[in-house]
Amino acid sequence: MTITRKTITIPVADGTTVPAYLARPAGPTAPVAVVVAHELFAVNPDIRGVADDLAEAGHLVLAPEFYHRHADPGHWLERTDAGRQAGFALLHQLHREEALADVDACLRWLDSQQGIQRTALIGFSAGGHLAYLAACQLPISRTAVLYGGWLPTSDIPMSRPTPTLDLTPGMSGRLLYLVGEDDALIDAGHRDQIRAALEQADVEYDMVTYPGVAHAFFWPGTTAFDQKARDDAWTRILSLLAGQ
């Protein structure tokens, strides 16, 4: 399918504007539009690639630059130690209310587009945390969280003043949580806490764990990459968006 791509800017309620990578089919779009929440390294080629793939599947997609208050437009980081350090510095400047304001602005923009009936959110790692947070606070029908960490803790500003997991009762849509069993950030104890919170809140969810798979398994070219897990995750994401 032919798609179009460009970067747009969207006004946010706090007076800032969030740049967002926009990918859309050249023809009619599916009724579900998608926000892609980036991981530590911002809207890098991997995140743009996910947006493109979703657009090729028929979806209207935005990948917002959540670091826009502290980084230049278009800024992204390499998967290196230096990139990781810079990413953590930016992540620790992203506060809960700012992340939610950015997502809300993007959802409103998507809702205003012709043919859109529902909105969904897909997030990776830190963006997975952000996706879970947004699903607890905003009207999102479908959310896919890929190895979203720190949910039971208050280790990052998005999970303060109380851990994001405590907000689970506010989740009204369906959740898909995907994680490797060898994920050093999200161990068995954290997975149990997440599952228990979802069960207690009576959320419609699926938690899929991949044996022998580590954090960030989705990205080709990385040491953690697992093709089988990625293929399964992608199939499940598309099924989630289709409402199956």
C-alpha positions in Angstrom: 0.0 0.0 0.0 1.2 3.5 -0.8 1.6 5.7 2.2 2.5 9.4 2.8 4.8 10.7 5.5 5.5 14.1 7.0 6.1 15.8 10.3 3.3 18.0 11.7 3.0 20.1 14.9 0.1 19.8 17.2 -0.9 22.4 19.9 -0.8 21.1 23.5 -3.0 22.5 26.3 0.0 23.7 28.3 0.9 26.1 25.5 3.7 24.0 23.8 3.5 22.3 20.5 4.4 18.7 20.0 6.1 17.6 16.7 4.8 14.3 15.4 5.7 12.0 12.6 2.6 11.4 10.6 2.2 8.3 8.4 -1.1 7.6 6.5 -2.4 5.4 3.7 -2.8 7.2 0.4 -6.3 5.9 0.2 -9.0 5.3 2.8 -7.9 4.7 6.4 -9.0 2.1 8.9 -11.4 3.4 11.5 -8.8 3.0 14.3 -6.0 5.6 14.4 -2.8 5.0 16.3 -0.4 6.9 18.5 3.1 5.3 18.7 4.9 6.2 21.9 8.7 6.0 21.5 11.2 4.4 23.8 14.3 6.0 25.3 15.8 7.0 22.0 12.9 9.2 20.8 11.4 9.1 17.3 14.3 7.2 15.7 14.2 5.2 12.4 12.8 2.2 14.3 9.8 4.1 15.6 9.2 5.7 12.2 9.4 2.2 10.7 6.6 1.0 13.0 4.5 4.0 12.0 5.1 3.2 8.4 4.2 -0.4 8.8 1.0 0.5 10.6 0.1 3.0 7.8 0.7 0.2 5.3 -1.8 -1.9 7.2 -4.3 0.9 6.7 -4.0 3.0 9.8 -3.6 6.7 10.4 -0.5 7.0 12.7 1.2 9.7 14.8 4.5 9.2 16.5 4.9 12.3 18.8 8.2 13.6 20.1 7.6 13.5 23.8 10.9 15.1 24.6 9.9 18.3 22.7 10.1 20.5 25.8 13.8 19.8 26.2 15.1 18.7 22.8 15.1 20.2 19.3 12.5 19.0 16.8 13.6 15.8 15.0 16.2 15.0 17.7 16.7 11.3 18.2 19.4 9.2 19.8 21.6 6.3 18.7 21.5 3.0 20.5 24.8 3.5 22.2 25.9 4.0 25.8 26.0 7.8 25.2 22.6 7.7 23.5 21.2 5.7 26.5 22.6 8.2 29.0 21.2 11.2 27.0 17.8 9.4 26.7 17.6 8.8 30.5 18.4 12.5 31.1 15.5 13.4 28.8 13.2 10.8 30.2 13.7 12.1 33.7 12.5 15.5 32.6 9.2 14.2 31.2 6.6 14.5 33.9 3.2 12.7 34.1 1.0 15.7 33.3 3.2 16.6 30.3 3.1 13.1 28.8 -0.7 13.0 29.2 -1.2 16.4 27.7 0.8 15.4 24.6 -1.1 12.2 24.2 -4.4 14.0 24.7 -3.5 16.5 22.0 -2.6 13.8 19.5 -5.8 11.8 20.3 -7.9 15.0 19.7 -6.1 15.6 16.4 -6.7 12.0 15.3 -10.3 12.1 16.4 -10.8 15.2 14.1 -9.8 13.3 11.0 -12.3 12.0 8.6 -13.3 8.3 9.0 -11.7 7.8 12.5 -14.0 6.1 15.0 -11.5 5.0 17.7 -8.0 5.7 18.8 -5.3 3.3 20.0 -1.9 3.6 21.5 1.3 1.4 21.1 4.3 2.0 23.3 7.8 0.6 23.6 9.7 0.4 26.9 9.5 3.9 28.3 6.9 4.6 25.7 5.1 1.4 27.0 5.0 2.9 30.4 3.6 6.1 28.9 1.0 4.1 26.9 -0.2 2.3 30.1 -0.4 5.6 31.9 -2.4 7.2 29.1 -4.8 4.2 28.9 -5.5 4.7 32.6 -6.4 8.4 32.2 -7.7 9.0 28.7 -10.4 7.4 26.5 -8.3 5.0 24.5 -10.0 1.9 23.1 -7.0 -0.3 22.5 -3.5 -0.2 24.0 -0.4 -2.3 23.2 2.4 -2.1 25.8 5.7 -3.7 24.7 7.9 -4.3 27.8 6.8 -1.1 29.6 8.9 -0.8 32.7 8.7 1.0 36.1 5.0 0.5 36.4 5.0 -0.7 40.0 7.6 1.9 41.1 8.1 5.6 41.2 11.5 5.5 39.6 10.7 7.9 36.8 8.7 11.2 36.8 5.8 9.7 34.8 5.2 7.3 37.7 4.9 9.9 40.4 3.6 10.9 42.8 2.2 7.3 43.1 3.2 4.4 40.8 1.4 4.3 37.5 0.2 0.8 38.3 -2.0 2.3 41.0 -4.0 4.1 38.3 -5.1 0.8 36.6 -8.7 1.1 37.8 -9.1 4.0 35.4 -8.4 1.9 32.4 -11.5 1.4 30.3 -10.2 0.0 27.0 -8.5 -3.3 26.1 -4.8 -3.9 26.9 -2.2 -6.1 25.3 1.0 -6.4 27.4 4.0 -8.1 25.7 7.2 -8.9 27.5 10.1 -11.4 27.5 10.6 -13.7 30.4 14.3 -12.8 30.6 13.6 -9.0 30.7 15.9 -7.7 33.4 13.7 -4.5 33.9 10.4 -6.4 34.2 11.1 -9.5 36.3 8.6 -12.1 37.3 7.6 -10.1 40.4 6.8 -7.0 38.4 4.8 -9.1 35.9 2.8 -10.6 38.7 2.1 -7.2 40.2 0.9 -5.9 36.8 -1.3 -9.0 36.2 -2.8 -8.7 39.7 -3.6 -5.0 39.2 -5.3 -5.7 35.9 -7.3 -8.6 37.4 -8.4 -6.5 40.4 -9.5 -3.7 38.1 -11.4 -6.1 35.8 -9.6 -4.8 32.8 -9.9 -6.7 29.5 -6.3 -7.7 28.8 -3.9 -10.2 27.5 -0.4 -10.6 28.9 1.9 -12.5 26.7 5.4 -13.6 27.9 8.1 -15.0 25.6 10.4 -17.6 27.1 14.1 -16.9 26.7 13.4 -13.4 25.4 15.0 -10.2 26.8 14.0 -6.5 26.9 13.7 -4.6 23.6 13.3 -7.9 21.6 11.4 -6.1 18.9 14.3 -4.3 17.2 16.4 -6.0 14.4 20.1 -5.3 14.7 20.1 -5.4 18.5 21.5 -8.1 20.7 18.0 -8.7 22.2 16.2 -9.1 18.9 14.1 -12.2 18.6 12.4 -12.7 15.2 9.8 -15.2 16.5 8.7 -12.9 19.3 8.6 -9.9 17.1 6.5 -11.7 14.5 4.1 -12.9 17.2 3.9 -9.5 18.8 3.1 -7.8 15.4 0.4 -10.3 14.6 -1.2 -9.6 18.0 -0.9 -5.9 17.6 -2.7 -5.9 14.3 -5.4 -8.2 15.7 -5.8 -5.8 18.6 -6.3 -2.9 16.3 -8.8 -4.9 14.2 -10.8 -5.5 17.4 -10.3 -9.2 17.4 
